[in-house]
């Protein structure tokens, strides 16, 4: 019996605008400590198996309300269904016939939810890989991020950009340039300039997250998009500046200039803070890490931060101080 097992990993934004949808530049890393896994195997019917994140039974109405506050209304089933639908339509539009065997699909994920580590897109990426394996149909690598983005944007109405999907498809350490002048069309899907960098260029990096306090990514991004579309100067200039920081960060990585990289990461957060209304506990995460001597910025949207540290003593200090506020600190595995 045919069986395929695919993983897609969490991601963290090193520099640039998290989940860039503004034709800017970003640098991201894979975080292999956390993953979404999709298993797909032949079955009599097309069957999607519920996972823990799709729970519909609660101990009380208060339990239900707390679950929705922390995790939103959605589990992974909608993501898998939308990916399958879009994959079928992609093949139909290219007159590619699919064989008539059916499958069961189940998923699991240990990516902390609603803290900006791209857990939703990881499920879509892993599902797409399973479908390509099952039907022996390969969507070009450079087109896959845009395929995944369209699943989320057009099928599910999720506010997002390409960054998460690019790093989860390419993995490792990737510099992305979304300037419109870089755009190419591959298989009917837009692609941009994606440059893989050697993860060995990275300095010491930590990741910290607080999964008891979070905010859905859709809520985080919506107001900024409206302000950008209205041409609000402060927001437009911030997006331009994010791109500049990412380009300078790539140069710093290649040059091995870790001090400059740390300063750029701090500036990245300070720029973000100038245009967003941020919850006090998220600001406190950043300031706590900085008081320990580490750099710090958001890893995405929500409750995770990312930064660089000098040595083990500094890492232990960051971890100890952030734990007092309920955050867990790890060393992300990139390669």
N, C-alpha and C positions, 0 to 999 in steps of 0.2 A: 504494500500500500504506500502511495506517495505521501511523504510528509516533509514539510519545510519549516524551519525555525529561523526567524530573523529578529535582530535587535536594532533599535535606534537609540542613541544616547542623548542624555540631557546636554544642554549647551549653556555657556556663559559668555556674555559679551565683554570682550576685553577693552575695546575702545569704539567710539562712534555712538550713534543713536540706537539703543536696543530695538531690535526688530524693525530695522530701517524700512520705511515706506516713503521716503522723501528724496530718493535719488541721491543719497549721500554715499559715504564710505564707512565701512565697519571692519573690525577684526573680532573673530570669535574663536572659542575653543570648545572641543568636545569634553564632556565630563563623563567618563566611562564608569564612574562610581555608581551612576544611576542610569537606568535603561527602561525602555518599553520593549516587551517581547511579544511577538505574534507567531502563533503556531497554526499552520494551515495544513489540513490533511483530507484525503478523499473521504466522501460521505455520501449517503443516499440523497440528501437534500442540502441546500445551502443553509447552513445552520451557524448562527453567531451565538456563542456561549457567554452568558452574563459573567462579569467579574465582580470583585468586591466593590470597585468604584461605581458600579451600577446598582447599588443597594436600593431596595424599595421597601424594606421593613425596618422599623425604628422602635425603640423602647418607649417613646413618648413623643408628643408633639414638640416638646422642648428639644429632644434629641434630633428630630427632623429639622427644626429651625436652626440648630447649631450646625448641623451637617451642611445645610444650604449656605449659611454664612461663610463657612470655611472653604467649601468646595464648589459652590455654584450649583446649578440645576442639572449639570450634564456629566455623564460618565463617558466611557469609551465607545459605547455601541453606536451612537450617532456618527462618530468619526469613522468607524469601520464601514458602516453602511454607505456613507457618503463617498468614501474612497472606492468601494466596489462599483457603485453607480457611475462614478466619473471614469473609472478604468474601462468599463463596458462601453461607455459613450466614446471614449478616446479610440478604442479599437474599431467600433462601428464607423466612426468618421473616416477611418483609414481603410475601411473594407477588409479588416483583419478578422477572420473567422476564429472564434473561440471553440475549443473542443467541448463536448457535451457532458464531461464528468463534473460532478458537484463536489463541494467541500464543506467541511466544518472549520470554523475559525474561532480561536480563543486567544485571549491576550492577558497579560499581567504587566504591571509596572511598579517600580519602586521609586519613581521620580516624585519628589515632594510636590504636592499639588498647590497651585495658585501662588507660587513664590517666584515666578519668572524664569524657570529653567526649561521651558518649552516642552512640557509633558504631553500636551495635546498633539502637537505636530510630530512628536516622536511616535505616537501610535499610528498616525497616518503614514509616515515614512516606512515603518516596519510592515504595515499592511500592504503598502504598494510593493515592497520587495517580495513579500509572500505571493502576491498575485502574479508578479512577473516570473517568479520561479514556477508556479503552478501551471501557467499557460505558456511558458517558454517564450515570452514576449518581452523585449528589452526596450524601455524608453531611454533615449540617450541621457547620460549622466547629467549633462549641463542643463537639460530640460526638466529633470525631475523636481528641482525646487519649485519651479513655477507651476508644475502640475499639482504639487502638494498645496501650494498657496491657494490655487483656484478651488481645490476641494474645500478648504476652510472658508475662504471669502465668499465664493459664489454659491456653494451648497449650504453653508451653515451660518453665514453672516458674521464670521469672526473677524474682528479688526486686527490686521497683522501685516507684516512685511516679509521680505524674502530672507532676511538674515538667518533666522532660526532654521529654515528649511535648507538653506545652502550648507550650513555647518553640519547639519544632521545627515545630509546626503554625502558630503565630501569627507567629513570627520577630520580630527586632528586640529590644526591651527590654520585658519584661512583668512586672507585679506580679501575684501569684496569692494568693488567699485560699481555702484549702481547709477553712475552718470548716464543720462539718456544717450549720450554719444557712444557709449559702450554697448548699447543694446544690439543683439542679434536675435533672429527668429529661428528656432530649431524645432521642427515637428509642430509648427504652429504655436510655439510657446516662447515667450521672451527670455533671453538669457543675458547675463552681463559678464563683467570681468572678474573671475574668481581665481585667486592665486593661492595655491597651497604653500605654506611656509613650514620650515622644519621645527617641530615642537621643541627640539633641543635648544632653540633660541630663547625660550621662555626663561625668565628668572624664577625664583621661588614664588609660587602662587598659592593663596588660600581661598577657600570658598566658605561662606557662612550663611546659614538660613534659619528662619524662624517660622516653622510650619504651623504654629498655633495662631499666628497673626498673618493674614494674607488678604489679597484683593484680586479678583479676577482680572486677567489681562485686558479684556474688553473694556472694563470700567476705567482702567488706568489710561488707556490710549485715547478714548473717544474725544474728550474736550480739546486736547492738543491738536488733533486732526482738524477739528472745526476751526480753531484759531489759525492754523497754518493755511487752510483753504481760504480764509478771509484775508490772508496777507498781512497778519499782525506782525509788525517789524521785529519785535523781540523774539517771537517764535521762529520766524524765517531766518533771522541771523543766527539763532542758536543751532538750527539744523545745518547751516553752512559751516559753523564752527565745529560741530561734531565731526563732519567730514574731514576738516583740516587736522583735527586731533588724531583721527585714525591714520591718515597719510603720514603724519609725523611719527606716530607710534610704530608703523611698519619700518620706517627708517631707523628708529631707535632699536628695534628688535634685531634688525640685520647688523647694526653696528655694535650690538652687545652693550648698549648704553642703558643700563637698568635704572639708573637714577632719573634720567629723562622720562623713561616709560612710566615710572611711578608718579612723577609730577603730572604727566599728561592724564593719567587715570584719575588723579585728584581733581584736576581741572574739568575733566569730563563730568564728574558728579556735580561740581559747583555750577557748571553750566545748566545741567538738568534741574538743579534746585532753583535756579533763577526763573524757570518758566512753569514748574509744576507746584501744585499744592501738595506737599508730602506729609504723610502721617508722622507725628513726632517720634514714634518708636523706630521708624525706618531711618530718620535722621540720626537718632541715638546710636543705631548700629554703626553707621559710618563714623561718627565722632568718637565712639569708643575705640574702634580699630585704629583711628588716626592718633589718638592719645598714646597708643602703644608704639607709635613710630611707623606703623604700616601705612601703605596707601590703601584707598578704599573707594569703590564706586558700586553702583547697582550692577548686578549680573544680568538683569533683564528688567522685568516689571514685577513688583511685589516684594517679597520678603527675603531675597537673597542678595548678598553683597560679595564682591570679588576684589582682591587686592594683592599686592606684593609685600613680601617681608624679607628682612635681611638674613636672619639665621634662626636656629631652632629655639633659642631663648625668646626671640621676638614672637615666633609662632605660638609658643606655649603661653606667652603673655596675652596675645590676642585671643586665643581659645579660652583661657580662663576668664578674661573680662567679659567676653561676649556670652559665655555660658551663664553668667550672673543675670543676664537679661533674657535668658531662655533660648539663646541661639546655639546651634551646633556648628562647629568649625571643622572642616576637613581639608586635606590636600587633594585637589582634583587630579585624577589620572587622565592625561590627555591623549597619549599615544598607546 
